[in-house]
Amino acid sequence: MFAKIPQRFSAPFGLLGDEAKLAFPSQPEGIIKLSTVRNIQSSDPYWEQYFVLFDSASEVFSLITPHHIRRALSDAPENVTTLIRVVTSRLFNLISDHTFPSSTNASVAAYASSLIKSASASSERNTTKEVLNCLRVLQRVLPVVFEVQGESNTFETECFWKKEEVEESGTATDEPQFVIEDEDESEPEGDKPGERSSPIRAKKTFLPSLAEKLFNAVTDLLFCCGFTLPKNIQVDHHKINYVIWEKGIGSASTLGNNSAFDNNKTEVLRLLLVLLSRQIYIPAASLFTKPSLYSLYTVQKIPRRDILTILCSLLNTAMNSSTTDVITIGTIAGKLPYNHLVFKGEDPRTNLITTSLQILCVLLDFQSGDAKDHVIDGLTTAPTTKTNAFRYFIMKLHRTQDFDYLFDGMIGIMEQQIATLKNLLPGAKKSLPYVTETIILFWKFIELNKKFCNYILESEKSMDFIACLLFYCVEIKDKPQQHGVCRAISYIIQTLSAESNFGSRFNDPIHVQLPTKWGPVDSAAEFMIHAIYAIVATTSGNLSSLYPALIIALSNAAPYFKNIGVTASARLIQLFTSFSNPLFLLSDEGHPRLLFFMLEIFSSVIYHHPAENPNITYGILQSRRTFEDLGTFTLARGLREVKRAQLAKEERASKQTNPKAKASIDEVELTDAGAEKARLLESEGASRGGSQERERENGGSPRMSQETIARPFVSPTSDNPYNTTESPISEKARGKMKERRSMSIDTVGSLDRVSSSIGRNGFVPTQEWVTSWQQGLPLDTVMIFISDVIQKVEDMQRHRTIPSTEVIKFLSNVNLAHVIPANPPSTARKFMWSEASSVWLTSLIWGEIYVRGMSPLGIWNATMVRLFLVKHTQTQPRQITETVSNVVGGFLRRTSDTVQTRQRPVQ
């Protein structure tokens, strides 16, 4: 019964056409021919396989490698030109073809039709598949072309941007074009072409370049009925219909999209993203002087109607990500825990949202060449339709309902991300892949549209969004690949804090649900303090570039501090103590400015709301010794303190290596002195007099028995944040320790040796440098406050380490009008854009896009990016759960492509 079954199937009958696909990279008529045979004609049947062979984007990117294209550009560049022209020509023809797009059934069954084909019957042409393959081949070829060209545009100018010059022939068929152009002026001479031939022939016209026609094709495909839009909205035979994809800005209805349309939109947008990626192959130094022609055309030459429709469609698609009107099995299953570990296939909707946000960020960030914003009044800049139309139309948004829609969408994305981090089941929900793009988009909105920025700050959810940003920053601070995002968040917080109405809701409670580890947080101000403290205190200097922006944000917000709690107040004092440590101050030229900003914070509190912040003012009094020492700080004294700290560290290390050795008095003081409490208490009476004498020598009050010393950062769960000292040490022991340490310093070497080794990156502190910033420290307000209230507080406090009720009550009613001058005007420090910061943000955006494009396709893999540095790391070994999930997903045909070697851009 099996006699009639053929013993061997031909390639068209093969499973998925595997025989032809597997042979394509190696057979002579495959991709190899592109580089081995010169001058392949555009009419050669060889090109047909590029349109019909592939069934998915992953097949195109796996069967055509960058090496193949790079070799062809080297050995036979004319073939690459022919390939681009043949593919684009087929794309243009298909768009205008009445058979495109293929019927819905044919499009859905494309996978099945490629599985089994009849050897005798001719298969029906699938124009949708051919269009998709045209897009995919261009996505694969163009990055390699951009890489090889680098800063040169010779090949691209010849292939993409060269306009063909056409002279008018003077025939009757060409005359009406000019008659219409000139309206009624040339109608009397319409029957005398000979008389008009000379001026017409003198005129020359240029046909649109290949790049211009490609951009027109891309925008048409984004709004093609039956391909990216439902068929039922087609008007007559016009299949291109420029309507906004989803409800939101500019539209009140959704067109009824599905997965097939989402996939097709993503394919088209991916090609647009590849075209815009030309600038990542230009060095950072040339980014603004050699702009990408593709980006310039997109932001300046696309018609206004198309720009508005594209802009609204992309925005609405992204902002609707947190809500869905269609309830399907997929949307329900997507909310189940650990669903992403079982079904490994990519979600078409997520891919579309991610790509939409990426393109928005790229277009709103682009300011190279003549796309740079115009300077209005010598200080401020603003975009125009001639510089960057996308930036201009974002600036012109003004309707409150549009602001509501945008802000709800952005905060919805951030809340979804927080929900994935604070879930009771670890890893139960997959992290959103487009959080970074959402944060950058928000930054661009508040930068371009001041009305939107004011709306945000006056909204009831303003502090919730700021809390989401800070919480996300704390969560990713330990991931080096995310430090660029942390930096962006710090600049956003500084930008918002500099606005005049920032304090209107700064003391409101936070409504967004935060993880329980943060404990109860009374206000947004307290959460901001806790979050910034966590970023600074737990990163060991790895995020030092963030410190200025974060501390400036606190300084901008300090005039609005009210009723700050005990723990948050202690965090401010701890930040100040750490920044005033001599080792920190002298190690970098920029560190004193952090101390300057911290002093501004305390001065602002004293100026504006001292009575409403008794916990902060009490912390200032408790740390008065540190403030006083700053007033007389010198390089020599700082270096001595640093040397003493180094000797203490060495002594602790030697004690650990030789635990049987007898502990010296100063070793007891440097370690936990709790064990020597009884002995020290006995000598307390003798030490009190010496302590008072020492304080008199230093200009302090003898009544303050507790000496405040530099303290390290403590845990957020510390029970007594005000306890800043170790157990008391006798003054005799202190004197011996000081004498011994001084002798050790003299025997080790001079202070010059310490000065030359303390700085980072070759920085050597000098006394002139110390004087330059020490004399400008804003200490006056704090010292006036201390001198005015310290005596009364000491009388009430006595020797207690925790503030008594009387002290808090006194500080809550303190009036400094008789000693503190009138409130000075608040001058908030705004984030100022520079060329370096603009290059950094562009690198951050494209770095995220580059990494996102690595899997599953690897769009820019194996190409030399020049805008940022790419570091290669080894792939982490797969976990057992991931292996099992891949097996399960494999049975369901939803496994993702093999993850390639991970790469991260250096930001």
C-alpha positions in Angstrom: 0.0 0.0 0.0 3.0 2.3 0.3 4.3 1.6 -3.2 3.1 4.9 -4.6 4.8 7.0 -1.9 7.9 8.7 -3.3 11.1 7.4 -1.8 12.7 10.9 -1.7 11.0 14.3 -1.2 12.1 17.3 -3.2 13.2 20.5 -1.5 9.7 22.1 -1.9 8.2 19.1 -0.3 10.7 19.0 2.5 9.8 19.8 6.0 9.7 23.6 6.3 11.9 23.7 3.2 14.8 22.7 5.5 16.9 21.3 2.7 17.0 24.6 0.8 17.4 26.6 4.0 20.3 24.6 5.3 22.0 24.7 2.0 21.6 28.4 1.6 24.7 29.4 3.7 27.0 27.0 1.9 25.8 26.2 -1.6 27.3 28.1 -4.6 23.9 29.6 -5.4 23.3 30.7 -1.8 24.7 33.6 0.2 28.2 32.7 -0.9 27.5 33.8 -4.4 27.0 37.4 -3.2 30.8 37.7 -2.6 32.2 35.2 -5.1 30.5 36.2 -8.3 31.0 39.8 -9.5 28.3 42.0 -11.1 25.2 39.8 -10.5 22.5 41.4 -12.6 19.3 42.6 -11.0 17.2 40.4 -13.3 19.1 37.2 -12.2 16.8 34.6 -10.7 19.3 34.3 -7.9 17.6 37.2 -6.0 14.2 35.4 -5.8 15.2 33.2 -2.9 15.6 36.2 -0.7 11.9 36.8 -0.9 10.4 33.3 -0.7 12.9 31.1 1.2 12.6 32.5 4.8 9.6 31.9 7.0 10.6 34.0 10.1 13.0 36.8 11.1 15.1 34.3 13.1 15.8 32.4 9.9 17.0 35.5 8.1 19.3 36.5 10.9 20.7 33.0 11.3 21.2 32.1 7.6 22.6 35.5 6.6 25.5 36.5 8.9 27.4 39.8 9.2 30.5 38.0 7.9 28.7 37.2 4.6 27.7 40.8 4.1 31.0 42.2 5.2 32.9 39.9 2.8 30.6 40.9 0.0 31.2 44.6 0.7 34.9 43.9 0.5 35.0 41.6 -2.6 31.9 42.5 -4.6 30.3 45.8 -3.3 28.3 46.2 -6.4 26.4 43.0 -5.5 25.4 44.5 -2.1 24.1 47.5 -3.9 22.1 45.4 -6.3 20.7 43.4 -3.4 19.5 46.5 -1.7 18.0 47.9 -4.8 16.3 44.6 -5.8 14.9 44.1 -2.3 13.6 47.7 -2.1 12.2 47.6 -5.6 10.3 44.4 -4.8 9.0 46.1 -1.6 7.8 49.2 -3.4 6.1 47.1 -6.1 4.4 44.8 -3.6 2.9 47.7 -1.6 1.1 48.9 -4.7 0.2 45.4 -5.8 -3.5 44.6 -5.6 -2.6 41.1 -4.2 -0.9 42.6 -1.1 -1.6 42.0 1.6 -2.5 38.4 1.3 -5.9 37.3 2.6 -6.1 36.8 6.3 -6.4 33.1 6.0 -3.4 32.9 3.8 -1.4 35.0 6.3 -2.5 32.9 9.3 -1.8 29.7 7.4 1.6 30.8 6.1 3.3 28.5 8.6 1.1 25.5 7.7 1.4 26.1 3.9 5.1 26.1 4.2 5.0 22.8 6.0 3.3 20.7 3.3 3.3 21.8 -0.4 2.1 19.9 -3.4 4.9 19.0 -5.8 2.6 19.2 -8.8 0.3 22.1 -8.0 1.7 25.6 -8.0 1.5 27.2 -4.5 -0.4 30.4 -4.1 1.9 33.5 -3.9 2.1 34.9 -0.4 2.8 38.6 -0.9 2.7 39.3 2.9 5.5 36.9 3.4 7.5 38.5 0.6 7.1 42.0 2.1 8.2 40.7 5.5 11.2 39.1 4.0 12.1 42.3 2.3 12.0 44.1 5.6 14.0 41.4 7.3 16.8 41.3 4.7 17.2 45.0 4.9 17.3 44.7 8.7 20.1 42.2 8.4 22.2 44.0 5.7 22.0 47.7 6.7 23.8 47.4 10.1 26.8 45.9 8.4 26.8 48.5 5.7 26.7 51.2 8.4 29.6 49.6 10.3 31.8 49.3 7.2 31.1 52.9 6.3 31.8 54.4 9.7 32.1 58.1 9.4 32.2 57.9 5.6 29.0 58.1 3.6 30.3 57.3 0.2 28.6 54.0 -0.3 25.3 55.2 1.3 25.3 58.4 -0.6 25.7 56.5 -3.9 23.2 53.8 -3.0 20.6 55.5 -0.9 20.7 59.2 -1.2 21.7 59.9 -4.8 18.8 61.5 -6.7 18.4 60.7 -10.3 18.3 63.8 -12.5 15.7 63.9 -15.2 15.4 66.4 -18.0 12.0 67.3 -19.4 11.5 65.9 -22.9 8.9 68.4 -23.9 6.3 65.8 -24.8 2.6 66.4 -24.4 2.5 63.7 -21.6 4.8 65.7 -19.4 3.3 69.1 -19.9 0.2 68.9 -17.7 2.4 68.4 -14.6 3.8 71.9 -15.1 0.5 73.3 -16.2 -1.0 72.3 -12.8 2.1 73.5 -11.0 1.8 77.0 -12.6 -2.0 77.0 -12.3 -3.6 79.3 -14.9 -0.6 81.3 -16.0 0.5 78.9 -18.8 -2.9 77.7 -20.0 -3.0 80.0 -23.1 0.1 78.3 -24.4 -1.1 74.8 -23.7 -1.5 73.9 -27.5 2.0 75.2 -28.3 4.5 72.8 -26.7 7.2 74.0 -29.1 7.1 77.5 -27.7 7.3 76.3 -24.1 9.9 73.6 -24.7 13.0 75.8 -24.2 12.1 77.0 -20.7 10.9 73.6 -19.7 14.0 71.8 -21.0 16.1 74.3 -19.1 14.5 73.0 -15.9 15.7 69.8 -14.4 13.8 67.7 -11.9 15.1 65.0 -9.5 13.4 61.8 -8.7 13.2 60.8 -5.0 16.2 59.0 -3.7 16.1 55.4 -2.7 16.2 56.3 1.0 13.2 58.7 0.6 11.2 56.1 -1.1 12.1 53.6 1.6 10.9 55.9 4.3 7.6 56.5 2.4 7.2 52.7 2.1 7.8 52.2 5.8 5.3 54.8 6.9 2.7 53.4 4.4 3.2 49.9 5.8 2.6 51.1 9.3 -0.9 52.1 8.2 -1.7 49.4 5.7 -5.1 47.8 6.0 -4.9 44.0 6.2 -1.2 44.1 7.1 -0.9 46.3 10.2 -4.5 47.6 10.5 -7.9 45.7 10.2 -9.2 45.2 6.8 -12.6 46.6 7.6 -11.4 50.2 7.9 -10.2 50.3 4.3 -11.8 53.0 2.2 -12.7 51.8 -1.3 -9.5 50.4 -2.9 -7.2 52.7 -0.8 -5.5 50.2 1.5 -3.2 52.9 3.1 -5.2 54.7 5.8 -3.4 57.0 8.2 -5.4 56.4 11.4 -4.1 56.2 14.9 -3.7 52.6 16.0 -5.3 52.8 19.5 -7.4 55.0 21.7 -5.7 57.7 23.6 -4.2 61.0 22.4 -6.0 62.0 19.2 -8.3 59.0 19.1 -11.2 57.7 21.1 -11.4 54.2 19.7 -9.3 51.1 19.2 -9.2 49.5 15.8 -9.2 46.0 17.1 -5.6 44.8 16.8 -4.4 41.2 17.0 -1.2 39.3 17.3 -0.6 39.1 13.5 -0.9 42.9 13.2 1.3 43.4 16.2 4.0 41.2 14.7 3.8 43.0 11.4 4.0 46.4 13.1 7.1 45.3 15.0 8.7 44.1 11.8 8.2 47.5 10.2 9.2 49.5 13.3 12.3 47.3 13.6 13.4 48.4 10.1 12.8 52.0 11.0 14.9 51.5 14.2 17.7 49.9 12.1 17.7 53.0 9.8 17.9 55.3 12.8 20.8 53.2 14.3 23.2 54.7 11.8 24.5 57.1 14.5 25.8 54.3 16.7 28.5 53.7 14.2 29.8 57.3 14.5 32.3 58.1 17.3 30.9 60.1 20.2 33.2 63.0 19.3 31.5 63.3 15.9 28.0 62.7 17.0 26.8 66.3 16.7 28.9 67.3 13.8 28.1 64.3 11.5 24.4 63.6 12.0 22.7 60.6 10.6 20.9 61.4 7.3 18.2 58.9 8.1 17.4 60.5 11.4 17.5 64.0 9.9 15.0 62.9 7.2 12.7 61.3 9.8 12.5 64.3 12.1 12.5 67.0 9.3 11.2 65.7 6.0 8.3 63.4 6.8 4.9 65.2 6.2 3.2 66.7 9.2 0.2 64.3 8.9 2.4 61.3 9.0 4.4 62.5 11.9 1.3 63.2 14.1 -0.2 59.9 13.2 3.0 58.0 14.0 3.6 59.9 17.2 0.1 59.3 18.6 0.1 55.7 17.5 3.4 54.9 19.2 2.5 56.9 22.4 -0.9 55.2 22.7 0.5 51.8 22.1 3.0 52.3 24.9 0.7 53.9 27.4 -2.0 51.2 26.9 0.5 48.6 28.0 -0.8 48.4 31.6 -4.5 48.0 30.5 -6.1 45.7 27.9 -9.6 45.7 26.6 -9.3 42.2 25.0 -9.6 39.2 27.4 -8.0 36.1 25.9 -6.4 33.0 27.2 -3.1 34.7 26.7 -3.9 37.7 28.8 -5.3 35.5 31.6 -2.4 33.1 31.5 0.1 36.0 31.5 -1.1 36.9 35.1 -0.4 33.5 36.5 2.7 33.1 38.6 5.8 31.7 36.9 4.0 31.7 33.5 7.1 33.2 31.9 9.2 30.1 32.9 6.8 27.7 31.2 6.0 29.6 28.0 9.3 30.9 26.7 8.0 32.3 23.5 8.0 36.1 23.0 4.9 38.0 23.5 4.0 40.0 20.3 2.4 42.8 22.3 5.4 43.2 24.6 7.7 43.4 21.6 5.5 46.0 19.9 5.4 48.2 23.1 9.2 47.9 23.6 10.0 48.8 20.0 7.5 51.7 20.1 9.1 53.2 23.2 12.6 52.7 21.7 11.7 54.7 18.6 10.1 57.4 20.7 13.2 57.8 22.8 15.5 57.8 19.8 13.5 60.4 18.0 12.9 62.7 21.0 16.6 62.5 21.9 18.0 63.3 18.4 19.6 66.8 18.2 22.5 66.4 15.9 23.4 68.9 13.2 20.7 71.3 12.3 18.2 69.3 14.3 19.5 71.0 17.5 16.9 73.1 19.3 17.0 76.9 18.6 18.1 79.3 21.3 15.2 81.6 22.1 16.3 84.2 24.6 19.9 83.4 25.0 19.3 80.9 27.8 16.4 78.6 26.9 16.1 76.5 23.8 13.1 75.1 22.1 12.5 72.8 19.1 10.7 73.8 15.9 9.1 71.9 13.1 12.3 72.5 11.0 14.6 71.2 13.7 12.8 68.2 15.1 9.1 67.9 14.5 8.6 65.0 17.0 10.1 67.1 19.8 8.1 70.1 18.7 4.7 68.3 18.8 5.5 66.9 22.2 6.2 70.4 23.4 2.8 71.5 22.0 0.7 69.1 24.0 -1.5 71.0 26.4 -4.8 69.2 27.0 -5.4 68.0 30.6 -7.0 64.8 29.5 -3.9 64.0 27.4 -1.7 64.6 30.4 -3.9 62.4 32.5 -3.6 59.6 30.0 0.1 59.9 29.6 0.9 60.1 33.4 -1.5 57.2 34.2 0.2 55.1 31.6 3.7 55.8 32.8 2.9 55.3 36.5 1.0 52.1 35.6 4.2 50.7 34.0 6.3 51.6 37.0 3.7 50.1 39.4 3.7 46.9 37.3 7.5 46.7 37.6 7.4 47.3 41.4 4.8 44.5 41.7 7.3 42.1 40.1 9.9 43.0 42.7 7.8 42.8 45.8 5.9 39.7 45.0 5.6 37.2 47.8 6.7 34.4 45.4 10.3 35.3 44.3 10.5 35.5 40.5 6.8 34.8 40.0 6.5 37.6 37.6 8.8 38.6 34.8 10.3 42.0 34.8 9.0 44.4 32.2 11.6 44.9 29.4 10.7 48.5 28.7 11.0 50.2 32.1 14.2 52.0 31.1 12.6 53.4 28.0 9.6 54.5 30.0 11.8 56.4 32.4 13.7 58.1 29.6 10.5 59.0 27.8 9.2 60.6 31.0 12.4 62.6 31.2 12.0 63.8 27.7 8.4 64.9 28.4 9.3 67.0 31.5 12.2 68.4 29.6 10.2 69.5 26.5 6.8 70.2 27.9 6.8 72.5 31.0 3.0 72.3 31.2 3.3 68.6 31.6 6.0 69.0 34.2 3.8 71.4 36.2 0.9 69.0 35.9 3.0 66.2 37.2 4.0 68.1 40.3 0.5 69.2 41.1 -1.0 65.8 40.6 -2.0 63.7 43.6 0.2 60.9 42.2 3.3 63.0 41.7 5.1 61.8 44.8 4.0 58.2 44.1 5.8 58.4 40.8 8.9 59.9 42.4 8.8 57.1 45.0 8.6 54.5 42.2 11.7 56.0 40.5 13.7 56.0 43.7 12.6 52.5 44.7 13.6 51.2 41.3 16.9 52.9 41.5 17.6 51.3 44.9 16.6 47.9 43.5 19.0 48.1 40.5 21.9 49.9 42.2 23.9 46.7 42.7 23.8 45.8 39.0 26.6 47.5 37.1 24.8 47.1 33.8 22.0 49.3 35.2 24.1 52.1 36.6 23.3 54.3 33.6 19.6 54.0 34.4 20.4 55.0 38.0 22.2 58.0 36.8 19.2 59.0 34.6 16.9 58.7 37.6 19.1 60.9 39.7 19.0 63.6 37.0 15.2 63.3 36.8 14.9 63.7 40.6 17.2 66.8 40.5 15.2 68.2 37.6 11.9 67.8 39.4 13.2 69.1 42.7 14.3 72.4 41.0 10.7 73.3 40.1 9.1 76.0 42.2 6.0 73.8 42.9 7.9 70.7 43.9 7.1 71.2 47.6 3.4 71.5 47.1 2.9 67.7 47.8 6.4 66.9 49.1 5.1 66.1 52.6 2.1 64.1 51.5 2.0 60.3 52.2 2.9 57.8 49.6 0.1 55.7 48.3 2.0 53.3 46.1 2.6 49.9 47.8 6.3 49.4 48.7 8.0 46.3 50.0 7.7 45.8 53.8 11.5 46.1 54.3 11.1 49.9 54.0 8.8 49.9 57.0 6.3 52.7 57.6 7.2 55.9 55.7 5.2 58.9 56.8 5.9 61.2 53.8 7.5 61.4 50.4 10.2 63.6 51.9 11.2 60.8 54.3 11.2 58.2 51.6 13.4 60.4 49.5 15.9 60.7 52.3 15.9 57.0 53.0 16.3 56.1 49.3 19.1 58.5 48.7 20.9 57.3 51.9 20.5 53.7 50.7 22.0 54.5 47.4 25.0 56.4 48.9 25.6 54.1 51.9 25.5 50.7 50.3 27.3 51.2 47.0 30.9 51.6 48.3 31.5 54.5 46.0 30.5 52.6 42.9 27.8 55.2 42.1 29.8 58.3 43.1 28.8 60.0 39.9 25.2 59.9 41.2 26.0 61.6 44.5 26.0 65.2 43.4 22.6 65.0 41.6 21.0 63.2 44.6 22.4 65.5 47.2 21.5 68.6 45.2 18.0 67.2 45.0 17.9 67.0 48.8 19.3 70.6 48.9 16.6 71.8 46.5 13.9 70.1 48.6 15.2 71.1 52.0 13.1 74.3 52.3 10.0 72.1 52.2 11.1 69.6 54.9 8.4 69.3 57.6 8.0 66.9 60.5 10.9 64.7 59.4 11.1 61.6 61.6 13.8 60.4 63.8 15.3 57.8 61.5 15.2 60.0 58.4 16.8 62.9 60.4 19.6 60.5 61.5 20.2 59.5 57.9 20.8 63.1 57.0 23.3 63.5 59.9 25.0 60.2 58.8 25.4 61.5 55.3 26.9 64.7 56.6 29.3 62.9 58.9 30.5 60.6 56.1 31.0 63.5 53.7 33.0 65.5 56.3 35.4 62.6 57.0 38.9 63.8 56.1 39.6 60.6 54.1 36.6 61.3 51.9 37.1 65.0 51.6 40.8 64.8 50.6 40.5 61.8 48.2 38.8 63.7 45.3 38.7 67.2 44.0 34.9 67.1 43.8 34.0 65.7 47.2 33.9 69.0 49.1 31.0 70.1 47.1 28.9 67.2 48.5 29.7 68.6 52.0 28.7 72.1 50.8 25.3 70.8 49.7 24.8 69.0 53.0 25.5 72.2 54.9 23.0 73.9 52.6 20.4 71.3 53.6 20.8 72.1 57.3 20.9 75.8 56.7 17.6 75.6 54.7 15.9 73.7 57.5 17.1 76.3 60.0 16.0 79.2 57.8 12.5 77.9 56.8 11.1 75.3 59.2 13.3 74.8 62.3 10.3 74.3 64.7 8.7 71.7 62.4 11.9 69.6 62.3 13.1 69.1 65.9 14.7 65.8 65.1 17.0 67.4 62.5 17.9 70.3 64.7 18.7 67.9 67.5 20.9 65.9 65.3 22.7 69.1 64.4 23.3 69.9 68.0 24.5 66.4 68.7 27.1 66.7 65.8 28.2 70.2 66.7 31.8 69.1 67.1 31.9 68.1 63.5 30.6 71.4 62.4 33.1 73.3 64.6 36.0 71.2 63.3 35.1 72.1 59.7 35.5 75.8 60.5 39.1 75.3 61.4 39.9 72.4 59.1 43.4 72.3 57.6 45.2 69.9 55.3 47.7 68.9 58.0 45.0 68.0 60.5 43.1 66.1 57.9 46.1 64.1 57.0 46.8 63.3 60.6 43.3 62.0 61.0 43.7 59.9 57.9 47.0 58.5 59.2 45.5 57.7 62.6 42.6 55.8 60.9 45.1 53.8 58.9 47.1 52.9 62.0 43.9 51.9 63.7 43.1 49.6 60.8 46.6 48.0 61.0 46.2 47.5 64.7 42.9 45.8 64.3 44.4 43.5 61.6 47.4 42.6 63.8 45.1 41.8 66.7 43.1 39.4 64.4 46.3 37.7 63.3 47.6 37.5 66.9 44.6 37.2 69.2 46.6 36.1 72.2 48.5 39.4 72.2 47.6 41.8 75.0 45.2 44.5 73.9 46.5 48.0 74.3 44.3 50.8 75.6 43.8 52.4 72.2 42.9 49.0 70.7 40.2 48.7 73.3 38.9 52.1 72.3 38.9 51.3 68.6 37.1 48.1 69.0 33.9 47.5 70.8 34.4 49.1 74.2 31.3 47.5 75.8 33.4 44.9 77.4 35.4 47.5 79.3 32.3 49.3 80.5 32.8 48.7 84.2 36.4 49.8 84.2 35.7 52.9 82.2 32.8 53.9 84.4 35.1 53.8 87.4 37.4 56.4 85.7 34.5 58.5 84.5 34.9 61.0 87.4 38.5 61.5 86.7 37.9 61.8 83.0 35.2 64.4 83.2 37.5 67.2 84.3 40.0 66.4 81.6 37.2 66.2 79.0 35.9 69.7 80.0 39.4 71.1 79.8 39.9 69.6 76.3 36.6 71.1 75.1 37.6 74.5 76.4 40.8 74.3 74.4 38.8 73.6 71.3 36.4 76.4 71.8 33.5 74.1 72.9 31.2 74.3 75.9 32.3 72.3 79.0 28.7 71.3 79.7 28.4 69.1 76.6 29.9 65.8 77.9 29.1 63.7 74.9 31.6 64.1 72.2 30.3 63.4 68.7 32.7 61.4 66.5 32.6 60.3 62.9 30.4 57.3 62.5 29.9 54.9 59.7 26.6 54.3 57.9 24.2 52.2 60.0 21.5 49.8 59.2 18.0 51.2 58.4 16.7 49.1 61.3 19.0 50.7 63.8 17.2 51.0 67.2 19.0 54.1 68.3 20.1 56.3 65.4 21.1 59.1 67.7 23.7 57.0 69.6 26.7 58.2 67.7 29.4 57.4 70.2 31.1 54.3 71.6 31.1 53.6 75.3 33.0 56.5 77.1 36.8 56.2 77.3 38.9 57.8 80.0 40.7 61.0 79.1 43.9 59.4 80.3 43.5 56.6 77.8 42.7 59.1 75.1 45.8 61.1 75.8 48.0 58.0 75.7 46.4 56.9 72.5 46.9 60.3 70.9 50.6 60.5 72.0 51.3 57.0 70.8 49.6 57.7 67.4 51.5 60.9 66.9 54.8 59.1 67.5 53.8 56.5 65.1 53.0 59.1 62.4 56.4 60.7 62.9 58.2 57.4 62.6 56.3 56.2 59.5 57.1 59.3 57.4 56.0 62.8 56.7 52.5 64.0 55.9 53.6 64.7 52.4 53.7 61.0 51.8 50.2 60.6 53.0 49.0 63.5 50.8 50.5 62.0 47.7 48.8 58.7 48.3 45.4 59.7 49.5 44.0 61.1 46.3 42.4 59.2 43.5 43.5 59.2 39.9 46.7 61.1 40.7 44.9 63.9 42.6 47.1 65.4 45.4 45.4 67.8 47.9 47.2 71.0 48.8 46.6 73.6 51.5 45.7 76.1 48.9 43.0 73.8 47.5 41.7 73.1 51.0 41.5 76.8 51.8 39.6 77.5 48.5 36.6 75.4 49.5 36.9 75.5 53.3 36.4 79.2 53.5 33.3 79.0 51.4 31.5 76.4 53.4 28.0 77.7 54.5 28.6 77.2 58.2 27.4 80.5 59.6 23.7 79.7 59.9 24.4 76.3 61.5 26.9 77.8 64.0 24.6 80.7 64.9 21.8 78.2 65.7 24.1 76.0 67.7 25.4 78.9 69.8 21.9 80.2 70.5 20.3 77.0 71.7 23.1 74.7 72.9 23.2 76.0 76.5 19.5 75.5 77.0 19.5 72.0 75.4 22.5 70.9 77.6 20.7 72.0 80.7 17.7 69.8 79.8 19.6 67.0 78.2 22.3 66.5 80.8 24.0 63.2 79.9 21.2 61.5 78.1 21.9 60.0 74.7 18.3 59.9 73.5 16.5 63.3 73.3 14.1 63.8 76.2 10.5 65.0 75.8 11.5 68.4 77.1 14.2 68.9 74.5 12.0 67.9 71.6 9.3 70.2 72.9 11.8 73.1 73.3 13.1 72.6 69.7 9.6 72.3 68.4 8.9 75.8 69.7 12.3 77.4 69.0 12.2 80.9 67.5 15.3 82.1 65.8 14.0 85.4 64.4 16.3 87.4 66.8 19.5 85.8 65.5 18.7 84.4 62.0 18.1 87.0 59.3 15.0 86.8 57.0 14.6 83.8 54.8 16.8 84.3 51.7 15.2 83.5 48.3 15.5 79.8 47.4 17.7 79.2 44.4 17.3 75.7 43.3 20.0 74.1 41.2 18.6 72.7 37.9 20.2 70.0 35.8 22.0 71.7 33.0 22.4 69.9 29.7 25.9 69.9 28.1 27.3 68.2 25.1 28.9 65.5 27.2 25.6 64.7 29.0 23.7 64.6 25.7 26.2 62.1 24.3 25.9 60.1 27.4 22.1 59.9 27.2 22.2 59.0 23.5 24.7 56.2 24.4 22.4 55.0 27.2 19.4 54.9 24.9 21.2 53.0 22.1 23.0 50.8 24.6 19.7 49.6 26.0 18.4 49.1 22.4 21.6 47.2 21.5 21.3 44.8 24.4 17.5 44.3 23.8 18.3 43.5 20.2 20.8 40.8 21.1 18.1 38.1 21.7 16.6 36.4 19.8 17.7 38.1 16.6 21.0 39.8 17.4 20.4 42.7 15.1 23.6 44.6 15.8 25.7 41.6 17.0 29.1 41.1 15.5 29.3 44.7 14.3 31.7 47.3 15.6 29.8 50.0 17.4 31.6 53.2 17.8 29.3 55.3 20.0 29.9 53.2 23.1 32.1 50.4 24.2 30.7 46.9 24.4 32.0 44.5 27.0 31.7 40.8 26.4 31.0 38.5 29.3 30.6 34.7 29.5 27.1 33.3 29.5 25.8 32.3 32.9 25.1 28.5 33.3 21.5 27.7 33.0 19.5 26.9 36.1 17.6 23.6 36.4 14.3 25.5 36.3 15.2 27.2 33.1 16.2 23.9 31.5 12.9 22.3 32.5 10.9 25.3 31.3 12.6 25.1 27.9 11.7 21.4 27.6 8.1 22.2 28.5 8.0 25.2 26.2 9.5 23.1 23.5 6.6 20.7 23.5 4.4 23.7 23.0 6.5 25.1 20.2 7.1 28.3 22.1 10.8 28.1 23.0 12.9 31.2 22.2 16.0 31.2 20.2 19.3 30.3 21.7 20.6 33.1 23.9 23.8 34.4 22.6 26.9 35.6 24.5 25.7 38.5 26.6 27.1 41.9 25.9 26.6 45.1 27.8 27.4 48.6 26.7 29.6 50.6 29.0 27.6 53.6 30.2 
